[in-house]
Amino acid sequence: MTNSVVHCKRDLYDVYIGRPSKWGNPFKVGKDGKRGECIKLYKEWLCFPAQKDLRLDIKAELCGKILGCWCAPYPCHGDILAEIANE
């Protein structure tokens, strides 16, 4: 079962992943870089040993879910969450 990321105001979703949810990207476009850079930072951050429990939660709680964020249909940290959930 695969995940998808949709816009949280235009589409139906199962789990909200934007700020301030626990799934939110702590790296902000503008402040921390461009969209792609912030997504890359988020992916790297999730690989830190301190985020092990969050990675386990991603697999347990997001697998097969439709993820809602403000970014969709543009590239989004939700794409990273979906990738991890589907591993």
N, C-alpha and C positions, 0 to 999 in steps of 0.2 A: 504494500500500500504506500503510495507516494504522497508527499505534501505539496501544497501549492500556497502561494502568497498572493493575497488580494488586497485591494484598497478597503480600508476599514469603514469608510463612509458610503461606498458605492456597492459593496458586495457583501454577501453573507459569509461569515467566518466562524470558526470554532474557538480560536484562542487569539486574543489581542496581544501583539508582541511589541508594541511601541512603548515609548516612555509613558508612564513610570512603571510598567510591568517588570517583572524580574527578567524578562527576555529582552528588554530594551537595550539598544546600543549606547554605551556610555560615551562614545566618540561622536561629537557633533559636527555636522557639515558646516564649514565656515571656520569654526573655532579650531578644529583638529585637522582639517584638510578638506579636500573635495570628496564627493560622494564615494567614489571608488576607493580612495585612500582610507576613508572611515570604515568601509566594509572590510578592507584588508586588515586594518588595526583590530577590528572586532574579531575576525577569524584568528588572528595571532593571539589575542587576549584570551580567547576560549581555550587555547592550547596550553596556557600556563597551568602548572600543577594545582594552584589555588582554585582553579575553576573546574576541577574534576567532578565535584558534586553537581555543578550546573550542567556539565556535559551529560552526566547520567540522567538528570532530570529531563533534558532535551529529548533523549531517546525514549524515556518512560512516558512523558506527558505530551509530546508533540508528534510522535509517529502517527502518520496517517491523517493528521489534522489539517484543516484549512487555516492558514495563519493570516491575521489581519493587521495591516500596518498602513501608515500614511504614504509610504514611498511607491507602492505598487501603482502602475506596472513598471516603474523604473527599477534598476538594480537596488537591492535592499539587503540589510543584514538578515532579513528573513530567509533569503536564499541560502545563507550559511546555516541557519537553524534547520532548514529543510534538509540540507545536505547531511548534516550530522544525524538528524532524526532518521533518515533513510539508510544510514550505514548498516 
